[in-house]
Amino acid sequence: MKKIAIVGILGLMLTSGCKIKEASTAESRIVLPEEYQGVDKDTTLSIAQINWENYFQDPRLKTLIGSSLANNQDNLMTLERIKASRAIMKAAKAGLLPAVSGMAGASQRKFGEYTMDGVGNFDSNLSSTVPEDKRIPDPYKDFIIGASFEWELDVWGKLTNRKRAAVSRFMASEEMAKAVRTWLVSEVASNYYELLAIDAEINVLHENIRLQEIGLRLISELKEGGRANQLAVDQFEALVLNSKAQLEAKIREQRSTEYGLSRLVGNLEIPTNRIELDSAVERPRIREIGIPAQMLQYRPDVKEAEYQLQASRFDVNAAKAAFYPSINLFGMAGFNAFDFSKLFFNPASTAYQIGAGLTAPIFNRRQIQAEFEVAKADQRIALLEYEKRTLNAYLEVLDLVNQIQTLENQLKLKQYEVSVQQRSVENSNTLFSVGYANYLEVINAQSRALESAIELADLKASRLQANVQLYRALGGGWN
């Protein structure tokens, strides 16, 4: 019966004697078009291949971006996560090699007289065949020095797949770091352009307040001459006060934006001698966005999802290999003696051990099966995440292309509107001075001219920010 039981156990352990096959993997259903809709493709150059230092031209903006990459806490935390991922990868690689440990020890033990060890040692010392120098001391001392090793043979590829999964996750962490840096570059640039727009709006308000105060003085003089009433003076004064209130609000917004930019940059030194908004307007680069396939090569978040998908596939293979027996080699070699003076006698004190073991799951297969099912579910989730990021990235580029194209048209119309509004202010002032226009027409012309000038500054900033977001959506220059 004992032999039958032993044979049965060995049979259970060796039911799978061939190498594990690769677990089946699902393929992505997302197929991107060969080119972006409504865009004339230019495959000779893509924005995705341009580094941020070459993409942005303003030296002040470049300084801010460089400071953010060096000092921003989110970026630095991401770099620390990469270090942790690298350590995990190294540990997984080391799992393929034997675990060798040095050992050295000394101990002393007193055996009881009414114990097997105590009686055995006493009896051995009485034997005439035991030399004096080999008699067991009481208390017993034990000295050992040497090395031991354990090594699991990677017969089924379990350790190799764990190593591959760790390498893929390390590569994913590298891509995640690129994504964080791309986000940081785009956020700094967007905030910087928003700050330039606020600067332009503040300048517009200052100029309009100057003109409105001139109008207020004029209407006050006309009232004194009997050609205007107090209502007209009150309306002009209210217009000046409203513009000054808007100016205070813009100054508050300017400070808040500077503080937000300072948080991104990681220090308190925000340049105050910024360029004018019009100097920062770049020409559109729609034809240089490349083709959708390039986006998958360069966009960090898509690459990260791809590496995570690879890692999940290796996890499935490793989980499947857990069903099969593990073969382990073990051993030790060194010197062992109960007398330290005789510890390094060779070969008398030499000790060694070598062996092999076979372990396989029998009663815990349900747990391993559960872990295998979890690994397969994680793989399906990783595939869906990859598909989602791919689809979102493609649609994001299309949306930004549409924004840039419509913003260009809107800018042209708004610039023409601003010139018309400025002309209407001049005409209303002239007509008012000769009595062919009333003060309400002058006030309305000045109010609308101020609104359109501020809207134009916002549109210019939106156009610049859309250009930045397109650069980020295409990968951020991580070629």
Secondary structure in CASP SS format (residue, H / E / C, confidence):
PFRMAT SS
TARGET T0000
AUTHOR 0000-0000-0000
METHOD secondary structure of the structure
MODEL  1
M C 1.00
K H 1.00
K H 1.00
I H 1.00
A H 1.00
I H 1.00
V H 1.00
G H 1.00
I H 1.00
L H 1.00
G H 1.00
L H 1.00
M H 1.00
L C 1.00
T C 1.00
S C 1.00
G C 1.00
C C 1.00
K C 1.00
I C 1.00
K C 1.00
E C 1.00
A C 1.00
S C 1.00
T C 1.00
A C 1.00
E C 1.00
S C 1.00
R C 1.00
I C 1.00
V C 1.00
L C 1.00
P C 1.00
E C 1.00
E C 1.00
Y C 1.00
Q C 1.00
G C 1.00
V C 1.00
D C 1.00
K C 1.00
D C 1.00
T C 1.00
T C 1.00
L C 1.00
S C 1.00
I H 1.00
A H 1.00
Q H 1.00
I C 1.00
N C 1.00
W H 1.00
E H 1.00
N H 1.00
Y H 1.00
F C 1.00
Q C 1.00
D C 1.00
P H 1.00
R H 1.00
L H 1.00
K H 1.00
T H 1.00
L H 1.00
I H 1.00
G H 1.00
S H 1.00
S H 1.00
L H 1.00
A H 1.00
N H 1.00
N C 1.00
Q H 1.00
D H 1.00
N H 1.00
L H 1.00
M H 1.00
T H 1.00
L H 1.00
E H 1.00
R H 1.00
I H 1.00
K H 1.00
A H 1.00
S H 1.00
R H 1.00
A H 1.00
I H 1.00
M H 1.00
K H 1.00
A H 1.00
A H 1.00
K H 1.00
A H 1.00
G C 1.00
L C 1.00
L C 1.00
P C 1.00
A E 1.00
V E 1.00
S E 1.00
G E 1.00
M E 1.00
A E 1.00
G E 1.00
A E 1.00
S E 1.00
Q E 1.00
R E 1.00
K C 1.00
F C 1.00
G C 1.00
E C 1.00
Y C 1.00
T C 1.00
M H 1.00
D H 1.00
G H 1.00
V H 1.00
G H 1.00
N H 1.00
F H 1.00
D H 1.00
S H 1.00
N H 1.00
L H 1.00
S C 1.00
S C 1.00
T C 1.00
V C 1.00
P C 1.00
E H 1.00
D H 1.00
K H 1.00
R C 1.00
I C 1.00
P C 1.00
D C 1.00
P C 1.00
Y E 1.00
K E 1.00
D E 1.00
F E 1.00
I E 1.00
I E 1.00
G E 1.00
A E 1.00
S E 1.00
F E 1.00
E E 1.00
W E 1.00
E E 1.00
L E 1.00
D C 1.00
V C 1.00
W C 1.00
G C 1.00
K H 1.00
L H 1.00
T H 1.00
N H 1.00
R H 1.00
K H 1.00
R H 1.00
A H 1.00
A H 1.00
V H 1.00
S H 1.00
R H 1.00
F H 1.00
M H 1.00
A H 1.00
S H 1.00
E H 1.00
E H 1.00
M H 1.00
A H 1.00
K H 1.00
A H 1.00
V H 1.00
R H 1.00
T H 1.00
W H 1.00
L H 1.00
V H 1.00
S H 1.00
E H 1.00
V H 1.00
A H 1.00
S H 1.00
N H 1.00
Y H 1.00
Y H 1.00
E H 1.00
L H 1.00
L H 1.00
A H 1.00
I H 1.00
D H 1.00
A H 1.00
E H 1.00
I H 1.00
N H 1.00
V H 1.00
L H 1.00
H H 1.00
E H 1.00
N H 1.00
I H 1.00
R H 1.00
L H 1.00
Q H 1.00
E H 1.00
I H 1.00
G H 1.00
L H 1.00
R H 1.00
L H 1.00
I H 1.00
S H 1.00
E H 1.00
L H 1.00
K H 1.00
E H 1.00
G C 1.00
G C 1.00
R C 1.00
A C 1.00
N C 1.00
Q H 1.00
L H 1.00
A H 1.00
V H 1.00
D H 1.00
Q H 1.00
F H 1.00
E H 1.00
A H 1.00
L H 1.00
V H 1.00
L H 1.00
N H 1.00
S H 1.00
K H 1.00
A H 1.00
Q H 1.00
L H 1.00
E H 1.00
A H 1.00
K H 1.00
I H 1.00
R H 1.00
E H 1.00
Q H 1.00
R H 1.00
S H 1.00
T H 1.00
E H 1.00
Y H 1.00
G H 1.00
L H 1.00
S H 1.00
R H 1.00
L H 1.00
V H 1.00
G C 1.00
N C 1.00
L C 1.00
E C 1.00
I C 1.00
P C 1.00
T C 1.00
N C 1.00
R C 1.00
I C 1.00
E C 1.00
L H 1.00
D H 1.00
S H 1.00
A H 1.00
V C 1.00
E C 1.00
R C 1.00
P C 1.00
R C 1.00
I H 1.00
R H 1.00
E H 1.00
I C 1.00
G C 1.00
I C 1.00
P H 1.00
A H 1.00
Q H 1.00
M H 1.00
L H 1.00
Q H 1.00
Y H 1.00
R C 1.00
P H 1.00
D H 1.00
V H 1.00
K H 1.00
E H 1.00
A H 1.00
E H 1.00
Y H 1.00
Q H 1.00
L H 1.00
Q H 1.00
A H 1.00
S H 1.00
R H 1.00
F H 1.00
D H 1.00
V H 1.00
N H 1.00
A H 1.00
A H 1.00
K H 1.00
A H 1.00
A C 1.00
F C 1.00
Y C 1.00
P C 1.00
S E 1.00
I E 1.00
N E 1.00
L E 1.00
F E 1.00
G E 1.00
M E 1.00
A E 1.00
G E 1.00
F E 1.00
N E 1.00
A E 1.00
F C 1.00
D C 1.00
F H 1.00
S H 1.00
K H 1.00
L C 1.00
F C 1.00
F C 1.00
N C 1.00
P C 1.00
A C 1.00
S C 1.00
T E 1.00
A E 1.00
Y E 1.00
Q E 1.00
I E 1.00
G E 1.00
A E 1.00
G E 1.00
L E 1.00
T E 1.00
A C 1.00
P C 1.00
I C 1.00
F C 1.00
N C 1.00
R H 1.00
R H 1.00
Q H 1.00
I H 1.00
Q H 1.00
A H 1.00
E H 1.00
F H 1.00
E H 1.00
V H 1.00
A H 1.00
K H 1.00
A H 1.00
D H 1.00
Q H 1.00
R H 1.00
I H 1.00
A H 1.00
L H 1.00
L H 1.00
E H 1.00
Y H 1.00
E H 1.00
K H 1.00
R H 1.00
T H 1.00
L H 1.00
N H 1.00
A H 1.00
Y H 1.00
L H 1.00
E H 1.00
V H 1.00
L H 1.00
D H 1.00
L H 1.00
V H 1.00
N H 1.00
Q H 1.00
I H 1.00
Q H 1.00
T H 1.00
L H 1.00
E H 1.00
N H 1.00
Q H 1.00
L H 1.00
K H 1.00
L H 1.00
K H 1.00
Q H 1.00
Y H 1.00
E H 1.00
V H 1.00
S H 1.00
V H 1.00
Q H 1.00
Q H 1.00
R H 1.00
S H 1.00
V H 1.00
E H 1.00
N H 1.00
S H 1.00
N H 1.00
T H 1.00
L H 1.00
F H 1.00
S H 1.00
V C 1.00
G C 1.00
Y C 1.00
A C 1.00
N C 1.00
Y H 1.00
L H 1.00
E H 1.00
V H 1.00
I H 1.00
N H 1.00
A H 1.00
Q H 1.00
S H 1.00
R H 1.00
A H 1.00
L H 1.00
E H 1.00
S H 1.00
A H 1.00
I H 1.00
E H 1.00
L H 1.00
A H 1.00
D H 1.00
L H 1.00
K H 1.00
A H 1.00
S H 1.00
R H 1.00
L H 1.00
Q H 1.00
A H 1.00
N H 1.00
V H 1.00
Q H 1.00
L H 1.00
Y H 1.00
R H 1.00
A H 1.00
L C 1.00
G C 1.00
G C 1.00
G C 1.00
W C 1.00
N C 1.00
END
